[in-house]
Amino acid sequence: MSQTVQDAVREATGGDVELSEGVPQGFPTDAVPLVDGSIRGATQTQGSTTHWVVLVSGDVSADDAEQRLSDAGFAVDDEVSTAELGSVVNLSSDEYDVTVVAASDSLLYTVTPRG
């Protein structure tokens, strides 16, 4: 895992998270579509709130991720992109807040229920 992705995982979860193969248990796959690729994920619970972290590696595209989420009803709240580091986009729907961090060959999704 690249340093940028490790930093993003730490920032999103407040610490180190052990990613396991596949989509994490309880992940809202019907509401939060993921791009195709090699998937690893983790679930973290803070108080009564569950957060999911999903890393998709391979031939992945930040534009594809953003389009799939937009098609699922998410609106872009904020977007930052740099040539060296990749991009970060924050999206939201009525049910979830999603942040997608894109590096050269991976996308890191952090998903938090709203409310």
C-alpha positions in Angstrom: 0.0 0.0 0.0 1.5 3.4 -0.9 2.3 6.0 1.7 -0.5 8.3 0.4 -3.1 5.5 0.8 -1.8 4.6 4.2 -2.1 8.2 5.3 -5.6 8.4 3.9 -6.6 5.3 5.8 -5.2 6.7 9.0 -6.9 10.1 8.5 -10.2 8.5 7.7 -10.2 6.1 10.6 -8.1 7.8 13.2 -5.6 5.0 13.2 -4.2 1.9 11.6 -6.8 -0.5 10.1 -6.2 -4.0 9.0 -7.7 -4.5 5.5 -9.0 -8.0 4.6 -9.8 -9.4 1.2 -13.2 -8.4 -0.3 -15.9 -6.0 0.6 -16.2 -5.5 4.4 -19.1 -7.0 6.3 -22.2 -4.7 6.3 -20.8 -2.4 3.4 -23.8 -0.8 1.6 -23.1 -2.2 -1.8 -26.5 -1.4 -3.1 -26.2 2.3 -2.2 -22.4 2.8 -2.8 -21.2 1.3 -6.1 -17.5 0.5 -6.4 -15.4 0.3 -9.5 -14.1 -3.1 -10.6 -10.7 -4.3 -9.3 -9.0 -6.1 -6.5 -10.9 -5.2 -3.3 -9.8 -5.1 0.3 -11.8 -3.6 3.1 -12.3 -3.0 6.8 -15.1 -1.9 9.1 -14.6 0.4 12.1 -17.2 1.2 14.7 -16.9 4.4 16.7 -19.6 4.6 19.3 -22.8 3.8 17.5 -21.5 4.8 14.1 -20.0 2.3 11.6 -17.4 3.4 9.0 -16.2 1.4 6.1 -12.9 1.6 4.3 -12.5 0.0 0.9 -9.3 -0.1 -1.2 -9.8 -1.0 -4.9 -6.5 -1.7 -6.8 -5.8 -2.4 -10.5 -6.8 -0.5 -13.6 -9.0 1.9 -11.8 -10.2 5.5 -12.6 -11.2 8.3 -10.2 -13.5 9.6 -13.0 -15.2 6.2 -13.2 -15.7 6.1 -9.4 -17.2 9.6 -9.4 -19.5 8.8 -12.3 -20.8 5.6 -10.7 -21.5 7.4 -7.4 -23.1 10.3 -9.2 -25.3 7.9 -11.2 -26.3 6.4 -7.8 -27.6 9.7 -6.5 -24.5 11.2 -4.9 -23.6 14.9 -5.3 -20.0 16.1 -5.4 -19.4 18.3 -2.4 -15.6 19.0 -2.9 -12.9 17.9 -5.2 -9.1 18.4 -5.2 -6.6 17.1 -7.8 -2.9 17.3 -8.2 -0.6 15.7 -10.8 1.8 14.3 -8.2 -0.6 12.9 -5.6 -3.8 12.1 -7.4 -7.2 13.3 -6.3 -9.7 13.5 -3.5 -13.4 13.9 -4.0 -16.1 14.1 -1.3 -19.6 13.1 -2.2 -22.8 12.8 -0.3 -26.3 11.3 -0.7 -29.3 11.3 1.7 -27.8 8.2 3.4 -24.0 8.3 3.1 -20.9 10.5 3.0 -18.2 9.1 0.7 -14.6 10.2 0.2 -12.6 8.7 -2.7 -8.8 9.2 -2.6 -7.2 8.3 -6.0 -3.6 7.3 -6.4 -1.9 6.0 -9.5 -3.2 2.4 -9.3 -5.8 2.4 -6.5 -8.9 4.1 -5.1 -9.6 4.4 -1.4 -13.3 4.8 -0.4 -14.3 5.9 3.1 -18.0 5.6 3.7 -19.9 7.0 6.7 -23.7 6.9 7.3 -25.3 10.3 7.6 -27.3 11.4 10.5 
